Amino acid sequence: MIRAKLISGDASFEQLAADWDNLAQGGMTDTPFQRLGYQQGWWQHLGEGKLYTVAVCDSSELIGIGCFNLRGERVVFNASKEETDYLDVICSAENAETVWNAIFDCLCSAEFPAWNCLDFYNIPATSPSRAIVEAQAADRGFSFASERAEVCPIIPLPETFDDYLDTLDKKQRHEIRRKLRRANGAEAELHIVGADDDLHAEVDAFLELLVKSTPEKGEWLNEARTQAFHDIAQFAQDAGMLQLMFIEVEGQKAAALFNFDYNGRTWVYNSGLDPDAFGRLSLGVVLSAQAIEKAIELGHDSFDFLRGDENYKYRFGAKDSEIFRLLIEK
């Protein structure tokens, strides 16, 4: 028997904790952003509106989670599109139609507060949700629109770093090798934060570099996002998926990547760079190349730059994957 339980507020994180991550790891959209630690950390520091979670069970087994914010009369996924690159309900592809049907039944019931639109951002192109939500909207007499929201450039990884370099055009291949040699000659050292490091201090160091990167990042990083970074880093470290990387020259941290190492993929969540430190060494390029090399060493099949079509991603050989916005209106 399929039933949906509506949970108001952040009590859902505690009530569903025993099963949440197992469900997420078997989900049709299995990314770090569906994990409990990320969802909870984001809501605690950056949540807006009211939080409602729909837990879908088949008899006593939890088979789906839909975690939503109600902002006025607009329903969106918990974890906003600005900080969260992939969003979706949490369920297997096999159960997706059943779960979405139960979620829509709940959203359309007298139990759920009044809403005018469902605005679902950053759903991967490959997710079954795209077709299922469109069908749900048609069945219930709602309007439906879909558009490409952004792209997430991804590098498919071969077995060796040399094989990867061979996939690039000759000029780019030469540039990466030259910059790696130059950084090596300057004794630039790669440091990956481990269990023995002071994580709080390392995240602070990363955020200092993030702020220095561009004026836009400096304006974006407020106190709430700072605290969210700390909580998400701690969750990722506890889950064994944090990859916080620095390049240090003469004992000074000059470039950084905040990555997730998860599910056979490196996910580049954010970056930091001091443009005034050792600029001739192109340390941002060097660190990205070293992160790609590390991903290959780990046996990963892909390197995901996440949202944004910045030119440098394509110089590294990334190809676009698409994420979509689904808009349903009464």
N, C-alpha and C positions, 0 to 999 in steps of 0.2 A: 504493500500500500504506500503510495506516494503522498507525503504531506510536507507542507512548508511552515516553518516556524519563524515568526518575525521577532527579532531581538532589537530593542532600542538601546542606543548608546554603546559605550565601549565595553559593556559586559560581555559582548559577543566574543571578544578576544580571549577572555578567560573561559567562557562556557565551551568554546569550540577548540581550545588549545590542544587537547589530546589528539584530535584528528586532523587539524587544519593542514599541517605541513605534509603529512602523508597524502592528503587529497591533492594539495598543490603540486607535489612532485609527480603525481600521475595525471596531472591535468593537461588539457589540450593546449593551454598556453602556460608552459612551465618555465617561468623566468624568476629571477630573484624578487621581482616586484609583487608576485602573488604570495610570497612567504609571509607567515604571521609576523615575524619580527619587523619586516619592512612596513607592512600595513599598519601595525600598531604604532611604530615609531613615527610614521608620517602623520597619523591622526593625532597623536599626542601633541605634536608641536605645530602642525600646519593645517589641521582639520578646520573646516568651515561648515556652517549650517548644522544640521542634525544628522547623526549617524544611524542608519538602519541596516541591519544584516538579515538576509533571508537565508536560513539554513534548510536545505532540502534533504529529506530522508526517505529511503526506501525501507519500510518497516523500521528497524532500529539503526540502520546503517546510514551514516552521513554520506551523501553522494554529490552534494553541490553547495557552494557558498556564493552568494551575491552580496557584496559589501558596498553600500551606496551612501552618498550624502544627499540630503534634501536641502537645496539652497533656494529659498523662496518657494516657487512652484516648479523648480527644475531639479530633476534627479540625475546625478552623475555618479561615476564610480568613485569610491574612496581612493585617495591618492590622486592628486590633480595631474593634469597633462603637462604642467610646467616642470615637475620634478620626476615624473614617472613615465617611462618610455613605452611600456607594454601594459595594457589593461584588458581585463576580461573577467567573466565569471570563472569560478574555480570548480572544475569538474572534468571528467574524462570526455573525450570526443564521443564515446559510445553513449554516454548519458546526457549529452548536451541538449538534445531536443526535449527530453523529459524535464531536465532541470530548468531550462528557460521557460517552459510552459508553466511549471509550478511558480517560478518567480513572477511571471506576468499575472498569474491568478492572484498572487499576493499583492502585487503593486496595484491591481485594479479592484481590490477588495475594500470594504469599508474600514478594515483594520489599518490600512496604510493611509497616511495623510494625503490631502488633495495635491495633485500635481497637474501641470499642463504639458510638460515635455520631458522626455528621457533623452539625455544628451551624452552619448557614450563615445569617448575619445580613445584613440591609440589602440584600437583592436587590430591585431596582425592580419595581413591579407589572407593568410592560410587558415584562420580560425573559422570553425563551423558556425560561430555566432553570427557572422554576417548574413548568411542565408536564413538562419533560423529566426533572427530578430525581424527581418523583413517579412517573413511569413507570419509571425505572430502579430505584427502590426496590421497586415492585411486582414487576418482572421478577425481582429477586434475592431476594425473600422477606423484605425488610426492612419494618419499620413506618415510616410516614411521617406527619408532622404539619406543618401550615402555619398561621401566624398573622401578623396584621399586627404588625410590630415598632414602627413609628413612622410619622410623616408628615413630609414635606418640603414646606412651603408654597411655592408658586411663583407669581410674577406674570407673566402673559402680557403682553408689551409691545407697544403700538401704535407708530405712526411718530413721534409727537411727544410731548413731555412734557406739553403742554397736553391732548392727547388722553388721556394716562394719567390726569391729574388729573380729567378729566371722567368717568372710570369709577368714581371714588370717590363716597361719599355727600357731600352738601353740607357737612356739619359737618367731616368729615375733610379735604375739599379746602380749606376755609377755614383750618383749623388749619395745614396744611402751608404754604400760601402766607404766612400770618401769621408763622410761625416762620422761614421763609426770609428774609422782609423784615427781621425783627428781627435775625437773625444778620448779614445784609448791613449793616445800620445799625451794628452793633458791629464792623464790619470783620473779621469772621471769614473766614479764608482757607482754601481747600481746597488741600491739597498731596498730590499723588500721587507716590510714590517712583519715581524714574527711574534710568537707568543711571549718572548722575553722582553720585548720592547714596551715602553710606556705608551699605550695606545692613545690615551687622551692627548698627550704631548705631540704624538706623531700626527694626529688629526688636526691639531692646532697648527702645526707646521705646514700641513697640506693647505689648510684654509688661508694661511698667510700668502702662499704662492697663488692660490686661486684669485684672491683679491688683487694681487699685483698683475695678473694676466691681462685684464682689460678693464676699462672703467665700467663697462656694463656688468661684469661679474662682481665688481666691488659694490655696485648699487644693489645687485640682486641678493647678495649674502647679508641677510638681516639676522637678528638674534635667534629667531625661531628656526631658520634654516641651519644656523650654526649648531643648535642643539639637536636638530634632526640628524645632521651628519654624524654627530658623536654617537647617537643611539643606533643609527643604521650601521655604523662601523663596528660597534660592539656586537650587534646581532650577527653581522656577517662573519666576524672573527669567531664567535661562539659556534657558528654553523660550519666553519671551515671553508668559507667562500670569499673571505676578504683578500684582495691583492692590492695593497697600498704600496706604491713604488716611488722611489726618489732617485734622482741622479744628484750626486754630491761631488763638488770640485773644491779642493783645498778646504775640506771640512764644512763647506757651505751647501745647503740644499738649494738647488737652482731650478729643478723641474720635478713635477709629480703627476702621477696618475692614480685615481681612485677607481679601481676595477673590482668587479665580481668575477670570481673563478667558479663557474657553476655549470653543471650539466654539459660538460664537454665543450664549453665556449668561454671566451673572455669577453666580458661586457664592460665597456669603457664608460663609467658613470659620470666622471668629471675629471678635469685636469687643472693643473696650476703651473705657472711659469713666471720666473723673475726675468723680464725682458732686458733688464739692465745688468744682469750678471752673466758674464762669459758669453755674450751674444754671438761672438764669432764661432762658437762651438755648435750652434744650432741644436741645443739640448732637447728641445721639444721634439724634433724629428728623431734624434737619437733615442730618446726614451720610448717613443712609439715603436721604433724598429726593434728595440730590445724587448718590449712587451709582446710583440708579434713572435719574436724568436722564442720567448719563454712559453707562449701558448703552444707553439709547435713542439717544444720539448715536453710539455705536459700531455701531448697527444690530443690536443683539442682539434675539432674539425672546423671551427670558425672563430673569427675575431670580429665582434660586433661593436661598431663605433656608436651605436644608438642614434638618437634623433639628430637630424641636421645634415644639410647637403654642402658643408664646407669643402672647399676644393682640395684641401690637404688629404682628406679621406680617400678621394679617388686617385690621388697620386700614389697612395699605398696599395692601390689595386682593388679597392672596395667596390661592390656592386649594390645597387639599391634594392632594398626590400621595402614594402609599403605598409603603412599603418593607416587605419580608416576611422572616420567619425561617422557614427550612426545617429540620426536624429529622428525621434518619433514624437509626433504631436497629436493631441486629442482633437 
